């Protein structure tokens, strides 16, 4: 993680946002430790501010905070990975249906820009950024649906999905297929709620099909575990 050069010290919220982006873009990987001292040095803030930021990310499920060990980027198990996408499959198709009933021309333009930015990131070889933008496309659909409680859940699930993809995606360019977002955009623009719902269901099934969720061996937690295995 590079040093952040700011003329003024950032707030805990700004640090949480920067760390979240780094996780989504896979610059900070699942299982990586976030030392309070190191994060404080990078951002030029006290450990108290860092602690507040890390607590926020812990509450959002991006970090696990272990007593006497510190904060680590969450590392979902295969069981958790399945549950994340099962939850998305329950929520997002209905959300797409609701969004199709409320979509405005301004909303369509926002979604179109997301797709264009995602394609630009892919062309530039920035797969992490493209994945982040892809997730934001789904969050925008939840916003359009005007269901704030569900939008909060979807935000958390999309964040968790980024960690799942980092661990279990079969392909290096872990991105939503471009045609799926274009098709959703078309259905939303035409306010075709039935098609939007069905497209979202199929899209999420396609995403799950690209995950390798076969049982994984437990990694050793210490040198003793590794040597005595």
N, C-alpha and C positions, 0 to 999 in steps of 0.2 A: 504494500500500500504506500503510495507516494505521500510526501509531506504536504499538508494543506497550508498554503500561504494566504492568510487573511489579515487585513489591517486591524481588525477587532476580533476578539475571541468569540467563536461561534457558541450558540446556545446548545443545550442538551438535545433539543429537538432537531437542530440543524445537523448535529453529529449523528443522531439516529438516522436521519434521512440519508446522509452520505454513506453510512455503513450499510444501510438497506440497499442502496443502489449498487454498492460494491459486491454485496452477496448476490443480487439479482443478475449482475453482469459476470458473475463467477470469477471476479478478481479475488474475492475472499471465499474460500471453499468450505464445504461441509466438514466439520470436525476441527477446523482451525481455531486455535486459542486466541482470544482477544484480551491481551494484557492491559489492565487499566493504566499502567505506567506508559506503555508504548502508545496506546491510543491517545493518552493525554499529551505526550510529547509531539505526536503527529499533528494534533489539532491545536496545541498550545493552550490547553485548559487544565484545570485542576482535576484531581481524581474524583472529587465530588460531582462535578459536571459529567465526567465520563460515566460514573456509576449510574447517574440518572438516565443517561442515554442507553446504557446496557440494560437497565431494568425495563425500559420501554420496549426494546427489541425482545427481551425475554417474555414480556407479556404478549407480544405479537406472535410468539412461537418461532422466531428466527434464531434465537439463542437459547442454550440451556445454561443455567447458572448453577454451578456446583459449589457447595460449601467447602471452603479451604482449598479449592482448586481453581476457581475463576469462571470466566464466561467462555463458552465455545459455540461456534456456529452449529446449529442443530443438524443432526445427521439422521434423517428418517430411516426407519427400518423398512423392509419390503412390505410388512403388514401396514405400517403407517402410510406408505406410498399408495397402496391400494385404497385405503380409506379416504385419502385426500381426493383421489379422482372419482371415487364413488360418491363422495359428498358433492363434488362439482357436477357430476352427472345428475344428481337430484335437484340441484338448485338452478343451474345455468340454462337448461332448455326452457323452463317456465319463465325465467328472467328475460330470455330472448323474445319469447312470445309477448310479454308485457312491454318490452322495449319497442317492438314493432308497432304496437298500438299507440305509442307516444312519440315516435321519432319525428324530429323536425328537420328541415333542410340544413340548419346549422349543425345539428348532430351528425348528419351524414357527412358534412364537410370535415368535421373533427375526425371521424372514423377514417375517412379517405386519407387524410394527412398521416394518420397513424400507420396505415398500410404503406404509404409512400416512404415514410421514414424508416419503416422496418426493411423495405426492399433496399434502401440506400445503405443501411447498416450491413445487410447481407453482402451487397456488392463490395463494400469496403472491408469485408472479412471480419466484421465486429459481431460475431455470433452472440456474444453475451448481451450486447446492447439490443440486438434484434429480438432476443428472447424477452428482454425486459419490455420492449415496445409491444410485443405480441401479448404479453400478460396485461398490459395497460389497455389494449383493445377490448379484452374481456371485461375489465373493470369499467370502461366507458359504457359498455352495453348495460351493465348493472346500474350505472348512474342514470342512463336514459330511462330505465324502467321505473325510476323514482321510488325505489324500495330501499330505504336507507339501512335498515337492519340487515337485509340480505346482502346489500352492497358491502357492508363491513365484513360479513362472513366470507364473501367472495374475494375481497382484498387479501384476507388472511390465507385463504386456500391457494390463491395465485402465488403468493409469496412462498408458501410451503411447496408448491409445485416446482418452483425454480430450484429448490434444493433437491427434490425428487429427480428432476431431469438431470441435474449435475451428477447424480450418483448412478442412475439407472437407464439413461437414454442409450439406445443402441447405436445412434449415429452421432457424429461429432457436431453437426449443425442442428442443435436441438431447438427447432423452430416449428411453429404452426405452419402447415402447408398454406401457401399463399392463396390457392384457389378457394380454400375453405373460408377465409376471411372475405374474399371478394364476393363469394356466394351469399354470405351472411349480410354483407353490405347491401347487396341488391335486394334481398328479401326485406330488410329493414326499410330501405328507401321506398319500396312498393307497399309498405305496411302490411306485408303478407305474414301474419302471425303464425299460421300453421307451418309454413315453410321454414320460417326462422327457428321455430322450436325443433323441427325435425333435423335441420342442418346442424344446430348446436349439438343435438344428441349424437349425430354421426361424427361430428368433428371431435368430440371428446372421446368417443370410442377409438377413433384413429390415433389420437394421442396415446391412449393407454396401450394400444397395440405396438407402439414403438418403445415401450418400456420392457426391460429385462427384469422381471420380478420373480425369477426363479430363486429358490433358497440360496442365500449367501452364507459362506462360513464366517463365524465370528472372528473379528480381528483381535489379536492379542492386545491386552491393555497395559502390559508392562514387559520388561525384559524377561522377568521370571516366567510370565505366561508364555512368552515366545519360545524360551529355551526348554520349558518342560512340557510343551504341547506334544 
